[in-house]
């Protein structure tokens, strides 16, 4: 297979930047190159050094653009692609009015397959190369998404949603069928190629204690699988959960009691937490996931990033399509910046771009595979143009530093700023499938 040498300005992170002056946290190369072979990065650094190792490599010159690790979306709903920008209400009404009817369509394998291909293309068009996705309750939806990702050799973490109450019958399973379907999907997909499985009880409201027990059994039998769910997104949700689980100390206790808390647990939203819940999340090593565009759209509340981090908790960040309003991790950073401003917290550009690359990779326990441009990692790479629109180009006329350029991308960028996205070394934008 022919080697590829991608030339341009390089930015990769070694650790989370403490502030805008923390140059030890990253490497920036003005004339750099990434040598890619068989889907992996062989070398990255100065162009002259990489070119010397390239021999017969095909050179793709992306100058003057910026090359970074591909973006990682830590919480997204695959079956909600057609309800993005549906007239908003708050969480529970939105689920009943839009989400459940749309997800019912995914019982049809043909529909699920058609949507899965478009979903993956939308991700890569926006620079996202790894996603942690909820599928619908139907096994066919998970099969479709895993297959579409495998066709692209794209890293995916996903699972069939488990829910057996408080939703229409068209999107319900049973405790036993949810266990059986998940078990089969784990056997078929988990650890195969670039796929990982996430055990996926939607949230406490839509699962009986019997189904939660089945989810916990799966987590016990497959400790290398992820667990993804939702926690404390909305006050009405928290109240309803307390009514359904009166014996629980709090919302989080539902998951703790059923063996679902650990270092591979991803807790979508986690906005309205009690002190005991925060301490338990820290002790378990679980990870809240900040979903800013969704939280604003549904009026859910303001995520306390700094408060959780002060307890030693590592947070992910994500789009949460389809209550989230953009597939773009750049726009996710834009809205995240504003939420944290309201919290009197700061999200400087270097930390922001670390968060959607190496930071999310660390949350997933995959920083040895994705999230950097380090040699030996998977060649998921995004090419960024901070002058992609006239307004961005005008603003860049006054930008003097790397941090300023990144902040322009963070606040003004979207899919137009994504020149190209490479998944395992293969370009995705502009490809006719």
PyMOL commands that set and color helices and strands:
alter all, ss='L'
color gray80, all
select helices_A, chain A and resi 23-25+47-54+78-80+91-107+109-125+139-152+169-171+175-189+204-206+209-221+235-244+251-257+275-284+292-297+305-309+329-342+349-363+390-396+402-412+415-417
alter helices_A, ss='H'
color red, helices_A
select strands_A, chain A and resi 4-13+26-37+40-46+58-69+71-77+128-134+155-159+161-162+195-201+226-231+265-269+287-290+316-317+381-384+418-423+426-427
alter strands_A, ss='S'
color yellow, strands_A
deselect
rebuild
show_as cartoon
